[in-house]
Amino acid sequence: MQHEDNIRSWVDHWTRSVNHANRVTDDWQAAVWDRRSDRYAKDIPDDVRRQRTDQVIGLLREAGFSPEEARILDIGCGPGTLSLPLARAGADITALDISTGMLDRLRETAEREGLAIDPIRCSWWSADIDELGFREKFDLVIASMTPGIRDVETFDRMMACSREFCYYSGFVQWGVDKAHREIYRNILNEENGSHGPGMLYPFTYLYIRGYQPLLRFNHSIREMEQDWADAAERTIDFLGGRRDLSDEEKRKIRDYYRDNSENGKYRSTSDMYTGMMVWTVMER
């Protein structure tokens, strides 16, 4: 009885945290990610990209998963950060995303390389997994750094599609550049922004339900120098995916970057901690 009470209490806590967040619609999310799709992840150096991919595939193999001839669902696949390397390793991928632009990039690469990837445009927030034929269909279900997983319902839906393995990654500490912290506090009048459940809610939910996921944590520091106007527009675009910014708020954000630049350049440092975990749906 105490065990069930613990689960209900944590589910209630997670649900309340989501209700306090700034909720946006499917259409809004689709528009935001379509705008970002042309440039998303293109500025990541190839060696960094390979290192991140190797870490994920290494963790999956350590947990006992092999991509060869496996059926994989990638939720919030983006341009194929994980779908592409897993397909190259021999997996059959169903790649789901809300953004047509992201799926177009993925489809172009998959067709050029002859990879077994089926792109599907769908919002995970409102997906009907029985209508899609996804329930217990996949050897592995992936949800990597995606806003598609935002609450208990979407997390349970992910697990229900797996017949063996699940992989999830998210922020442990979202160590954004000081500009974002000051903009939230002084312009948007919020102490912290909402960036999804991170690792805390999903991990604790699994743990109190009796799962023992295999965990890894990463720390990265990224320094950038941009034209202040470009930096401002990137921030406006980023924040616009989480709330409706007024014209006055946009003006203040642009003023902030202009006033904190040197010779027209804004220098930023992001200090982030992320986590990833793999578990099997049968391990309890």
PATORLUM-559178 format. One line per 10 residues: their letters; for each residue x, y, z of N, C-alpha, C. Coordinates in steps of 0.2 Angstrom, whole numbers, plus 2048, in hexadecimal, padded with zeros to 3 digits. Layout:
# residues N
A = X:Y:Z:X:Y:Z:X:Y:Z; ...
//
This chain:
# residues 284
MQHEDNIRSW = 804:7FA:800:800:800:800:804:806:800; 80A:806:804:80E:80C:804:812:80D:7FE; 813:807:7FA:816:808:7F4:812:80B:7EF; 80C:80A:7EF:807:80D:7EA:806:814:7EC; 806:816:7F2:805:81D:7F5:80B:821:7F2; 811:81E:7F3:817:821:7F0:817:823:7E9; 814:81E:7E5:814:81F:7DE:80E:825:7DC; 809:824:7E0:803:829:7DF:806:830:7E0; 80A:831:7E6:80C:837:7E8:811:83A:7E3; 815:836:7E0:81A:839:7DC:817:83B:7D5
VDHWTRSVNH = 812:837:7D3:80E:838:7CD:80A:83F:7CE; 807:840:7D4:804:846:7D5:809:84C:7D5; 80F:84B:7D8:814:850:7D8:816:852:7D1; 817:84D:7CD:819:84E:7C6:814:852:7C2; 80E:84F:7C3:808:853:7BF:807:85A:7C1; 808:85B:7C8:807:862:7CA:80D:867:7C7; 813:864:7C6:818:868:7C3:817:869:7BC; 814:865:7B9:812:866:7B2:80C:86B:7B1; 808:86B:7B5:802:870:7B5:804:877:7B7; 80A:877:7BB:80C:87E:7BC:811:881:7B6
ANRVTDDWQA = 813:87C:7B2:817:87F:7AC:813:882:7A7; 816:886:7A2:812:889:79D:811:884:797; 80B:882:797:809:87D:792:808:880:78B; 80A:87D:786:809:87F:77F:805:87A:77B; 803:87B:775:7FF:877:772:803:873:76D; 800:86D:76A:804:86A:765:806:86E:75F; 801:872:75C:802:876:757:808:87B:758; 808:87E:75E:80D:883:760:814:87F:760; 814:879:763:81B:876:763:81D:874:75C; 818:872:758:81A:870:751:81D:876:74D
AVWDRRSDRY = 81A:87C:74E:81C:882:74B:823:884:74D; 825:883:754:82B:885:757:830:880:754; 82F:87A:754:834:875:751:835:875:74A; 830:877:746:831:878:73F:835:87E:73E; 835:883:742:839:889:741:840:887:742; 841:883:747:848:881:749:84B:87C:744; 847:879:741:84A:872:73D:84F:873:739; 850:879:735:855:87A:730:85C:87A:734; 85C:87D:739:863:87E:73D:864:879:743; 85F:876:745:85F:872:74B:865:86D:74B
AKDIPDDVRR = 86A:86E:750:86F:869:751:875:869:74C; 874:86E:747:879:86E:742:880:871:744; 87F:875:74A:886:878:74C:889:874:751; 887:86E:752:88B:869:757:891:866:753; 897:866:755:89C:863:752:89C:85C:751; 89E:859:74B:89D:852:74A:8A0:84E:74F; 8A6:850:752:8A9:84B:757:8A5:84B:75D; 8A1:851:75F:89D:851:765:897:84D:763; 894:84D:75D:88E:849:75B:890:842:75C; 896:840:759:897:839:759:898:836:761
QRTDQVIGLL = 89B:83A:765:89D:839:76C:896:837:76F; 891:83C:76E:88B:83B:772:887:835:76F; 887:834:769:884:82E:766:887:827:769; 88E:827:769:891:821:76B:890:820:773; 88F:825:777:88D:825:77E:886:821:77E; 881:823:77A:87B:821:77A:87B:819:778; 87E:818:773:87E:811:770:882:80D:775; 887:80F:778:88B:80B:77D:887:80A:783; 883:80E:785:87E:80D:78B:879:808:789; 876:808:783:871:803:781:874:7FC:781
REAGFSPEEA = 87A:7FC:77E:87E:7F5:77E:87F:7F3:784; 881:7F7:789:883:7F5:790:87D:7F2:793; 877:7F5:792:871:7F3:795:86E:7EC:791; 872:7EA:78C:870:7E4:789:86C:7E4:782; 86B:7EB:780:868:7EC:77A:86C:7EC:774; 86A:7E8:76E:86E:7E9:768:86A:7EB:762; 86C:7F0:75F:868:7F4:75A:867:7EF:753; 86B:7EA:752:86A:7E6:74C:864:7E3:74C; 860:7E5:746:859:7E2:745:854:7E3:74A; 855:7E8:74F:851:7EA:754:84C:7EF:751
RILDIGCGPG = 846:7EF:754:840:7F4:752:841:7FA:758; 841:800:756:842:805:75A:83D:80B:759; 83A:80E:75E:836:814:75D:83A:81A:760; 83B:81F:75C:83F:825:75F:83A:82B:75F; 838:82C:766:833:832:767:837:838:767; 834:83D:763:838:844:762:83E:843:75F; 83E:840:759:845:83E:756:849:843:753; 845:849:752:849:84F:74F:84C:84D:748; 852:84F:747:855:84E:740:858:847:740; 857:843:745:85A:83C:745:860:83B:749
TLSLPLARAG = 861:83F:74E:867:83F:752:869:838:754; 864:834:757:865:82D:758:862:828:753; 85C:82A:750:859:826:74B:85E:824:745; 862:828:743:867:827:73D:86C:822:73F; 870:823:745:875:81E:747:873:818:749; 86D:817:74C:86A:811:74D:868:80D:747; 865:811:742:863:80D:73C:869:80B:738; 86F:80F:739:875:80D:735:878:807:739; 876:806:73F:879:800:743:874:7FA:742; 86F:7FB:73D:86B:7F5:73C:864:7F5:73E
ADITALDIST = 861:7FA:742:85B:7FA:745:856:7FC:740; 84F:7FB:741:84A:7FD:73D:846:802:742; 846:808:73F:844:80E:743:83D:811:741; 839:812:746:833:816:745:835:81D:749; 835:822:745:838:829:748:832:82E:748; 830:830:74E:82A:834:74F:82C:83B:751; 829:840:74E:82A:847:750:824:84B:74E; 824:851:752:81E:855:750:820:85A:74B; 826:85A:749:828:85F:744:829:85C:73D; 826:85F:738:827:85D:731:82E:85E:72F
GMLDRLRETA = 830:864:731:837:866:72F:83D:861:731; 83C:85F:738:841:85A:73A:840:854:736; 83A:851:735:839:84B:732:83C:84B:72A; 83B:851:727:83E:852:720:845:851:720; 849:854:725:850:853:726:852:84C:727; 84E:849:72B:850:842:72D:84E:83D:726; 848:83F:723:846:83B:71D:84C:83B:718; 84E:841:717:853:842:711:859:83E:712; 85C:83E:719:862:83A:71A:860:833:71A; 85B:831:71C:859:82A:71C:858:827:715
EREGLAIDPI = 855:82B:711:854:829:70A:85B:829:706; 85F:82E:708:866:82E:704:86A:828:706; 86A:826:70C:86E:820:70F:86A:819:70E; 864:819:70D:860:813:70C:85F:810:713; 85D:814:718:85D:811:71F:855:810:720; 854:80B:725:84E:808:726:84B:80D:72C; 848:813:72A:845:818:72E:83E:81A:72B; 839:819:730:832:81B:72E:831:821:732; 831:827:72F:82F:82E:732:828:82F:733; 825:830:739:81E:831:73A:81D:838:73E
RCSWWSADID = 819:83D:73B:818:843:73E:812:842:743; 814:843:74A:80F:842:74F:811:845:755; 80C:848:759:80D:84B:760:80D:845:765; 812:844:769:812:83F:76E:80D:841:773; 80C:847:774:807:84A:779:800:847:778; 7FE:846:772:7F7:844:771:7F7:83D:76D; 7FD:83A:76C:7FD:834:768:7F9:82E:76B; 7F5:82A:767:7F2:824:769:7F6:81E:767; 7F9:81B:76B:7FE:816:769:7FA:810:767; 7F4:80F:769:7F0:809:766:7EE:80A:75F
ELGFREKFDL = 7EC:810:75D:7EA:812:757:7F0:812:752; 7F6:814:755:7FC:813:751:7FF:80C:750; 7FD:808:754:7FF:801:755:806:800:758; 807:805:75D:80E:805:760:80E:801:767; 809:7FF:769:809:7FC:770:80D:7F5:770; 812:7F5:774:817:7EF:775:81A:7ED:76E; 81B:7F2:76A:81D:7F0:763:825:7F0:762; 828:7F4:766:82F:7F6:765:834:7F2:76A; 83A:7F1:768:83F:7EE:76C:842:7F3:771; 842:7F9:76E:845:7FF:772:841:805:770
VIASMTPGIR = 83F:809:775:83C:810:774:840:815:777; 842:81A:773:846:820:775:842:826:776; 844:82A:77B:842:831:77C:848:835:77E; 84B:838:779:851:83B:77B:851:843:77B; 851:846:781:851:84D:781:84B:850:77D; 846:84D:77E:840:84F:77A:83A:852:77F; 837:858:77C:831:85A:780:82B:856:77F; 82C:851:77B:826:84C:77A:824:849:781; 829:847:785:828:845:78C:828:84A:791; 821:84C:793:821:851:798:81D:84F:79E
DVETFDRMMA = 81A:849:79F:816:848:7A5:816:840:7A5; 813:83E:7AA:812:836:7AB:80F:833:7A6; 809:836:7A3:806:833:79E:80A:832:797; 80E:837:795:812:836:78F:818:831:791; 81A:831:797:820:82C:799:81D:825:799; 817:824:79C:814:81D:79C:813:81B:795; 810:820:790:80F:81E:789:815:81B:786; 81B:81F:787:821:81C:785:823:815:787; 822:814:78D:824:80D:790:81F:808:78D; 819:80A:78C:814:805:789:815:803:782
CSREFCYYSG = 819:806:77E:81B:805:777:821:800:777; 824:7FF:77D:82A:7FA:77D:828:7F3:77F; 82C:7EE:77C:82B:7E7:77E:831:7E5:782; 836:7EA:782:83C:7E8:786:840:7EF:789; 843:7F2:785:847:7F8:787:844:7FF:786; 846:803:78B:845:80A:78A:84B:80F:78B; 84B:814:788:851:819:789:84E:820:78A; 850:823:78F:84E:82A:790:854:82E:792; 854:835:790:859:839:792:856:840:793; 859:844:797:857:84B:799:85C:84F:79D
FVQWGVDKAH = 85A:855:79F:85E:859:7A3:85E:857:7AA; 864:857:7AD:865:857:7B4:865:85E:7B7; 869:862:7B4:869:869:7B5:86A:86D:7AF; 865:871:7AE:865:875:7A7:869:87B:7A8; 86F:87B:7A8:874:880:7A9:874:885:7A4; 86F:889:7A2:86F:88E:79D:874:893:79E; 875:897:799:879:89D:799:876:8A2:79E; 879:8A6:7A1:876:8AB:7A6:871:8B0:7A3; 871:8B1:79C:86C:8B5:799:866:8B2:799; 865:8AB:799:85E:8A8:799:85C:8A9:7A1
REIYRNILNE = 860:8A8:7A5:85E:8A9:7AC:85B:8B0:7AE; 85F:8B5:7AB:85D:8BC:7AD:857:8BE:7A9; 856:8BB:7A3:850:8BD:79F:84A:8BA:7A2; 84B:8B3:7A5:845:8B0:7A8:843:8B5:7AE; 848:8B7:7B2:847:8BA:7B8:845:8C1:7B7; 848:8C5:7B3:847:8CC:7B3:842:8CE:7AD; 841:8CA:7A8:83D:8CC:7A3:837:8C8:7A3; 837:8C2:7A4:831:8BD:7A4:82E:8BC:7AB; 832:8BF:7B0:830:8BE:7B7:82E:8B7:7B9; 833:8B3:7B7:833:8AC:7B9:839:8AA:7BC
ENGSHGPGML = 839:8A6:7C1:840:8A4:7C4:843:89F:7C0; 83F:89B:7BD:842:895:7B9:83E:894:7B4; 841:892:7AE:83D:890:7A8:83B:888:7A9; 836:886:7A5:834:87F:7A5:837:87C:79F; 83A:876:7A0:83E:873:79B:83C:86B:79B; 836:869:79D:835:862:79D:837:85F:7A3; 835:859:7A4:836:855:7AA:83E:854:7AC; 842:855:7A7:849:853:7A9:84A:84C:7AB; 84F:84B:7AF:850:844:7B2:84D:842:7B8; 84B:847:7BC:849:846:7C3:842:842:7C3
YPFTYLYIRG = 83D:845:7C0:837:842:7C0:836:83B:7BD; 839:83A:7B7:839:833:7B4:83D:82E:7B8; 843:830:7BA:847:82B:7BE:844:829:7C4; 841:82E:7C8:83E:82C:7CF:838:828:7CE; 834:82A:7C8:82E:826:7C7:830:81E:7C5; 835:81D:7C2:837:817:7C0:83A:813:7C7; 83E:817:7CB:841:814:7D1:83B:811:7D6; 836:816:7D7:831:814:7DC:82C:80E:7D9; 82D:80D:7D2:829:808:7D0:82D:801:7CF; 833:801:7D1:837:7FB:7D2:83C:7FA:7CC
YQPLLRFNHS = 83C:7FF:7C8:841:7FE:7C2:848:801:7C5; 84D:7FE:7C1:854:800:7C3:858:802:7BC; 857:808:7BA:85A:80A:7B4:861:80A:7B4; 864:809:7AE:86C:80A:7AE:86D:811:7AC; 871:815:7B0:871:81C:7B0:878:81F:7AE; 878:824:7AA:87E:828:7A8:87D:82F:7A9; 882:833:7AB:881:83A:7AB:887:83E:7A7; 885:843:7A4:88A:847:7A0:88A:84E:7A2; 890:851:7A2:891:858:7A3:894:85C:79D; 892:861:79B:895:865:795:894:86C:796
IREMEQDWAD = 89A:86F:794:89A:877:794:89B:879:78D; 897:87D:78B:897:880:784:897:887:784; 89D:88A:780:89E:891:77F:89C:893:778; 899:899:777:897:89B:771:898:8A2:770; 899:8A5:76A:899:8AC:769:895:8AD:763; 890:8B1:763:88B:8B3:75E:88A:8BA:75D; 888:8BC:757:885:8C3:757:880:8C4:75C; 87F:8CA:75F:87A:8CA:765:873:8CA:762; 872:8CC:75C:86B:8CC:759:869:8C4:758; 86E:8C0:755:86D:8B9:754:86C:8B6:75B
AAERTIDFLG = 870:8B7:760:86F:8B4:766:868:8B6:769; 866:8BC:768:85F:8BE:76B:859:8BA:767; 85A:8BA:761:855:8B6:75D:854:8AF:75F; 85A:8AC:760:85A:8A5:762:856:8A4:769; 858:8A9:76D:854:8A8:774:84D:8AA:773; 84B:8AE:76F:844:8B0:76E:840:8AA:76B; 844:8A6:766:841:8A0:763:840:89B:768; 846:89A:76C:846:895:771:840:896:777; 840:89C:779:83B:89D:77E:834:89D:77C; 833:89F:775:82D:89F:772:829:898:771
GRRDLSDEEK = 82E:893:772:82B:88C:772:828:88A:779; 829:88E:77E:826:88D:784:821:891:787; 821:897:784:81C:89C:786:81B:8A1:781; 815:8A5:781:814:8AA:77C:817:8B1:77E; 81C:8B3:77A:820:8B9:77C:81D:8BF:779; 81C:8C4:77D:819:8CA:77A:81E:8CE:776; 81C:8D3:772:821:8D7:76F:826:8DB:774; 823:8DD:779:827:8E1:77E:82C:8DC:781; 82B:8D6:783:830:8D1:785:835:8D0:780; 833:8CF:77A:838:8CE:774:83D:8D4:774
RKIRDYYRDN = 83A:8DA:774:83E:8E0:774:843:8E0:77A; 841:8DE:780:845:8DE:786:84B:8D9:785; 849:8D3:782:84E:8CE:781:854:8D0:77C; 851:8D4:777:856:8D6:772:85B:8DC:775; 858:8E0:779:85B:8E5:77D:860:8E2:781; 85F:8DC:785:863:8D9:789:869:8D7:786; 869:8D3:780:86E:8D1:77C:873:8D6:779; 86F:8DC:777:873:8E1:774:877:8E4:77A; 874:8E5:780:878:8E9:785:87D:8E5:788; 87D:8DE:787:882:8DA:78A:887:8D7:785
SENGKYRSTS = 887:8DA:780:88C:8D8:77B:892:8DC:77A; 898:8DA:778:89E:8DE:776:89F:8DD:76F; 8A0:8E3:76C:8A1:8E4:765:89C:8E0:761; 896:8E0:763:891:8DD:75F:890:8D5:760; 895:8D2:765:895:8CB:766:892:8C9:76D; 88E:8C4:76D:88C:8C2:774:88F:8BB:775; 893:8BB:77B:896:8B5:77D:892:8B1:782; 891:8AB:782:88D:8A7:786:891:8A0:789; 88F:89E:78F:892:898:791:88C:894:794; 88B:88E:792:885:88A:794:889:884:798
DMYTGMMVWT = 887:883:79E:88A:87D:7A2:884:878:7A4; 884:872:7A1:87E:86E:7A1:880:867:7A3; 87C:864:7A7:87C:85D:7A9:876:85A:7A7; 877:854:7A3:872:850:7A1:872:849:7A3; 86D:845:7A2:86D:83E:7A4:86A:83A:79F; 86B:833:79F:868:82F:79B:867:828:79F; 862:824:79D:861:81E:7A1:85D:819:79C; 85F:813:79D:85C:80D:799:859:808:79E; 853:806:79D:850:801:7A1:84C:7FC:79D; 84A:7F6:7A0:846:7F2:79C:83F:7F2:79F
VMER = 83A:7F1:79B:833:7F2:79E:831:7EB:7A2; 835:7E6:7A2:833:7E0:7A5:838:7DF:7AC; 83C:7E4:7AE:841:7E3:7B3:83E:7E3:7BA; 838:7E5:7BB:836:7E6:7C2:835:7DF:7C5
//
